[in-house]
Amino acid sequence: MGHPTIYPTGATVYNPDKAWSGYTLYQAAELGALLIDMNGREVRLWKGLRGFPNKLLPGGYVFGSTGQRDPNYGFQDEVDLVQVDWDGNIVWKFNRYELIEDPGHEPQWMARQHHDFQRAGNPVGYYVPGQEPVVDGGHTLILVHKNVRNPAISDKPLLDDAIIEVDEEGKIVWEWVCSEHFEEMGFDENAKNVLFRDPNTRYFGNSGDGDWMHINSVSYVGPNKFYDQGDERFHPDNIIWDGRETNIIAIIDKRTGKIVWKLGPDYSAPEVKPIGWIIGQHHAHIIPKGLPGEGNLLVFDNGGWAGYGQPNPSSAYGLKHALRDYSRVLEINPVTLEIEWQYTPTEANFQAPLDSYRFYSPYISSAQRLPNGNTLITEGADGRIFEVTREHELVWEYISPYKNKRNSNMVYRAYRVPYEWVPQLQKPVESAIEPLEVADFRVPGAAPRGAVSEVEVAVSETYGEGALCVARIDETVKKNEN
């Protein structure tokens, strides 16, 4: 289905009594990092600050990047990761992961950061009561790219993922490289054969290197009830990540680097069948202690296309063999593997699968658990950020008005923060926004709904259910017939 040419942007729904109110930060296309209030008022712009993603710290500090070196080199790689103050001054910077020496460019240090990072003090990068991220100093967990060759995976060059931890001075103190743990991933022979032939070499514009895993989220497990009960897999220092191209969500032991918990890549086993296939997912993380649902896995299950396996009608060679044309947000108990809450087209009051495109973002996107139990969802492909209650009621909605060079208003990931994290601003006046009656919404010059002449019809009991007969005909229509 194509998109409408005209639609409202900005804040479109706001119920102050049921929403968890604060500021929302997101990347407004090429404009920069944008902070808005609940009525969509733009209260601060960090112009030119790229966000992959942007995150806000207490005191009005913002994380982002100053740019890319060359989109053709290490697709999606950022030159640096920076922390700026309220006025845009850089107060912390990391860029020394790899010295790039490629033809046509001066040698340059790069962070090669992509998709995610976390600052110590907070496991997930969004507001958690009692777990504030460290503003000055502290270690930072960063997801980066690394070019490797690994004949166990493929004979082709790979664009691999690595997770590093750096200290306050930017020194790398810990590193985990994804391809080194290939045998722990659980791929069957079909998947291994597909990966060897084509480790996803055609993903966007990554210069031919196989973006075989495509990790897009990394965070600490954080304090949780399962570890408190003795389950070492959920040690607070352990790290959870998800691979978009493999449909894998995994927890690694920080001390050994071994995978100690995993979902995917195969969802046919009896214990995971009730979940259904998780496909192309983003932002998988453990809900932190202190928030409703604490300890559970929260993930934006995009749907779309991903995975390696047996060829089928949607994938002639087994690359991106899993397919689903709608998205889900899932909250899963990681021990019992039961779905404890979800948001799908059904909960959104659409008719699945016919209306499933009405909640569908096959790439990017995220979900954040809020202190009142609501969930902030970024339906990224359409630039839609919205908040729903536990009962799936829509209580806030915002559509980004800013489009990138591809004429898309996509939003990678948005975050809600409390007003007190931004002491530079007075708490804004909160004004309710009642939902529009879409059937009566018109642009200037368009006619209202309602026919000039009406013909009333009714079901005839004589001819059975579904038969129609004319019960009354407008006088104007009668004259025309005569």
N, C-alpha and C positions, 0 to 999 in steps of 0.2 A: 504494500500500500504506500502511496506517496503521501507527503506531508501537506497540510493545508498551506496556502500561500499567506493567509492572514490569521494570526492568533495573538492573544494577549501575551505580554512579557512583563517581567517584574513580579512583584508579589500579587498573587491572584486569590489566595485564601488565607485567612488568619483568624483563629479562634483563641484569644488570649487566655480564656479560662481553662483550656485543655492543652495548649502547646507549652513546651518548656522554652521560655523566651530567653533570648540572648543575641549575640552577634553571630553571623555566619560568614566564613571566609572561603572564597573560591577563586580560581584562576579565570579571569574574564578575557578569554582568548589572548590575543597579543597585547592587550591593554596593560595587564599586570595583575597583581594580587589585590582583590577587591573585598572590602569588608562592608556588609550590609546589616541593617537592623531588621526587625520582624516585618516592618511595612515595606521592605525593599529599598529603603533610603540608603544611598551610597555614602557612608560616613568616612571612609578612608580608602585611598588608592595608593599602592606602592607601584608606581608606574615602571614598567619594563622588568619587574621582578617575575621571572618565570616560576611556575609552580608544578613540581612533579613529585609530590604535591606541595602546596603551601600549607604551613601549619603555624598557628599562633600560640605564643607562650605568654604566661602572666606578665603584665607590665607593658603589653602592646608590642612585643617583639615578634617578628615574623621570619620563618624559614622560607627559602626559595633558592633560585639559581640566577646567575647573571647572564646565562646564555649557553649556546652550543658552539662547538668549534666548526663542525661541518656535518650537516645532516646525513651525508653520504658515508661518514665514518662512524661506525658504531652507532647505528640508528637508535635514537632516543637518548644518547649519552649527553649528560650535562657537563659543562666545563668545571663547575664547582658546586658546592653546597654552602650557602651563606646564611647567617643570622643577622638581620638588620633591626635597628631600633625604630621607634615611632616615626622618626624623620628620615628613615631610609639609609642611615649610616651603617656600614658593615662593622659588626662588633665581633664576629667569629666567622672563620672561613676554612673550608677544607677543599683542596684541589690536587693533592699529591698522591694519587693512587698509581698513575702510569704516565711516564714521559712519552708523548706521542711524537714519533718521527716518521711522517708519511710524506711522499712526494708532493711538492707544490705548497707546502706549509712550513713555517718556522717550527722548530721543536717546541712543544708546549706541554706543561703538566696539566693533567685532567683528573677530576674526581671520577668520571665515568658513572656518576650516580644516575639511577633511574628508578622510577616508580615508588620508592619508599625509603624511610629512615625513621629513627626514633631517638629522642634525647632521654638520657637517664633521668630517673625519678618518676616516669610515667611509662607503662609498658606499651601503650597503643597509640599515643599521639593525639588523643582527644580527652576532654574534661572527665576526670574521675575524682570524686570527693576524697581528699586526703592523699592524693598521689599527683602532686604537681610536678611538671617537668622542670629540670634544673635550668635556670636562666644563665648563670655565670659558671662556666666550666662544666665538668661532668663528661662522661663518655657518650659517644653518639654511635648508634648502630646504623650502617648505611648499606643499601643494596647497590651493587656496581656490576658492570660488565667486564668480561675478560675473554680475549680471543685465545682459543686453545685448539689442539688436535687430540682426539681420543679415538683410536681405531676400534675400541670396544663398542663405541656408539656409532661411528660412521667414518668413512674414509675421506669425508669432506670437512673443511674447516668449520668450527663451531663458534657461535657467539654465545658464550657461557655466562652463567650468573655466579656471582660470588657475594658473600655477606661478610662485611668487615666491621670491626669495632675500633674506633679511634678515641684517643684521650683528648683532653682539653687543648693540647698543643697540636693536635692533628696527627700524632704518631699512631700508626697501625699496630694495635696490640693483640688482635685476634682476627683470623680469617677462615672462612669455610667456602670451598669451591664445589659447586653443584655436581659437575661431571665426574668428580672423584668418587661419588657415591651412587653411580649408575646402577650397580648390581643390587642396591638396597631398595630400588624404586618399585619393583614388582611388575615389570613389563613381561608379557608373555612372548612367545616366539613370533607371533604375527606382528606385534608392535615393534619388536627388535628389528625384524626384517624391513618394515616400512621406514623406521628411523635410519637404518643404515643406508637405504637407497635415497631418502630425502629427509634430512633432519630439519625440515621446515625452512628451506633456503629461500622461499619466496615471500616471507613475511614482510609486508610493506617494502621498505627500501634499505635492507641491511647489508647491501653490498655482496650478497651471495653467501655469507656465512650462515650456517644453520642455527636459527634461534630456537633450539630444540625444546627448551623448557619454558622460557619466558616467565620467570618469577615476577609477580607484580605487587607482592605484599610481604612485608617482613616486620615482625614485632616480637617482643618478649612475651612469654606465657603469663608472667606476672603472678602475684600471690593468688591462690585459689583453693577452694574447698577440697578438691581431689588430692592435691599434694598434702594438705593438712590431714587427710585421711590415710596417707601413707603411699599414694601412687606416685612413684618417682618419675614417671613419664612426664608429669606436669610440674616439674621443678620450676620455680619462678624465673630462674635464669635461663631456662631453655628457650628455644626460638622457634616460632611457628611461621611457616611461609606457604605460599601456594603458587603452583605453576599453571599458567593459563593454557598452554599448548598441550599439556599432558593430563589435565583434569585431576592433578594431584594436590592434596593438602597434607602437609607433614610437619611434625615437631622433631627437632634435632636436639640431642643432648649437647649442651654447651661445652661440657668438659671433654667429651669423646668425639663429637661431630656425627655420631651415629644417629640414624633415624629410629626413633623410639615409638612413634605413633604416626598413623597414616590413613588417609582416605583416598581411594583411587589407586591406580588409573582404571581399575576394573570395578564396576558397580553391579556385577551380576551375582556376587556371593550372597547367600541367604541373609547374612547379618546386615548387609547394606541395601538390599533390594527395596525395603520400605522407603528409603531416602530417595530413590530414583537416581538417574544419572546427573551428577554435577558436571557442568560443561562450561569451559572458558571462564571460570570464576575469578572474582576479584575480592580483595580486602578481607581475606579470611583471618580471623583473630579470635582470641579468647576474651569474652566479656570480663572486664576487670572486677575485682572484688570491690563492693561498694555500690554497684549498679544492679538493677533488676536483671536476673538471668545470669548472674556472675558464675563464671566457670564454664559456661556453655560456649560453643563455637558459633560465631556469627559470620555469615558469608553472603556476598552478593553472587548468586548463581546465575550468570549471564544467560546461559543457553547459547544460541548461535552455533558455532562449529569449532571443534577442537578434538584432539586425541589422535592416537595411532592404533591401528588394529585391522581387523578383518575387513576387506573391501565390501561395500554394499551399494545400493542404488544411488545414494547421495555422495559416495566417495569411491570412485572407480579403482583407486590404488591404495586405499586404506589410510590416506593422510587426511586429517580432520574428519574422521569417520563418524564421530558422534554429532548429532544435529538435533536442535530443538528451537522452535520459533517463539519462545517467550522466556521471560526472566522470572527468577524467584529470589526472595531473601529468606534464608533459612537460619533458624537457631536450633542447633543440634547438641544434645548431651553427648560429649565426646567419649563417655564410658559406655553408656547403654546404646548409643547411636540412635536414640529416639528423637524425632523432630518435636521440639517443645513449643515452637511458634514459627509461623511462616507468613510471608506476604507474596501472593501469586496473583495472576489475573483473576482467579476466582474470588479471593479476598478483596480485590479491587472492584468487584461487582461487574466484571466483564465475562463474556461467555467464552470459555475455553473449549476447543482451540480456535473457534471462529474469530473471537475478539482478542486473541492472545497478544496481538501486536500492540494493544493498548498499554501493556506494561512489558517493554522489551528494549533492552539495551545490550546488543551482542558484544560490546566491548566497553572498556573502562568501567566506572561506577563503583559505589561503595555503600556501606550501612554503618551507622553509629548508634549505639544504645545511649539514651539520655537518662538522666537521674530519675525522672518521673515514670520510667518504663516505656515511654514512647521511643520510636526509632526514626532517625533522620536518614533518608534514603536519597542517594544521588543516582538518578536514572540518566547516566552521563551522555548517551548518544544524542538525546534530545535536549540537553541543557536544562533538565528539570530536577529541582531539589525539593523534596517534600517530607513532611513529618506525619506519621500515623500513630494512633494509639494502639494499645495492646488489642483492642477490639477492632482494629483496622479502619478506624475513622480518620479521614483526612482533616487535619487541623491546621496545616500550614503548607503553602505551595509557592514556589518561585520558579520562573522561567528566565534563563539568562537571555538578555537582549543582544549580547555581544557575539559576533561571528568571526571565525578565523579566516585565513586565506583560502580555505576550501569551502567557504560559505556555510560553515557549520557552527552552531552555538554549543557544541559539545562541552561538557564540564567533566574533567577527570575525576575529581573527588572534592567534596565540600566538608567543612567541619563547623559545628556549633560550639561556641564558647560562652561562658557566663559574662555578664556585663562587667563584673568586678575585675576581670582580666584586662580590661581596657580602661585604666583610671584616667586617661587623657580625655575621655568623653563623659558627659553627663548622661545618666540613664534616659533613653528616649521615651517619648510618649507613645504608648501602645494603643493603636486604634484597630478595632476589629475590621476584617474584610470579609463581607458576606459572599459566598459563592455566587457567581453569575448564573442566571438561568440561560444555558447555552442556546436553547431553542428560540429564545427571544432576542439574543444578542445580534445586533446588526451594525455594520459600518455605515457612515453617512452616505445617503443616496440609495441605500438598499431598502426594498419594500418590507414591511412587517409581515409576519406569517398570517395566514387566514385568507381563504378564498373569497372573492367578491360575490360570487354566486355559489350557493350550497345545495347539494343534493343529498338527502338523507336516505340511507339504506339500512335494511334490517335483515336478520336471519329469519327465513321462512320455516315455521314448524311443519308446514305441509310437505315440503320437499326434503326435509331432513337437515341435520346440522351442516352448516357450510354453504347451503344454498342461499342466494341473495335475491331479494326482490325490491323493487322501488316502492317505498312507503309514502314518500312525499316528494313532489317535484316543484322547484321554485317557479313562480309565475313567469319570470323572464324566460326560463327554459321552455315552458309550455308554449309561449308565443312564438319562439323561434321554431319549434316543431311544426306549428300550424302554418 
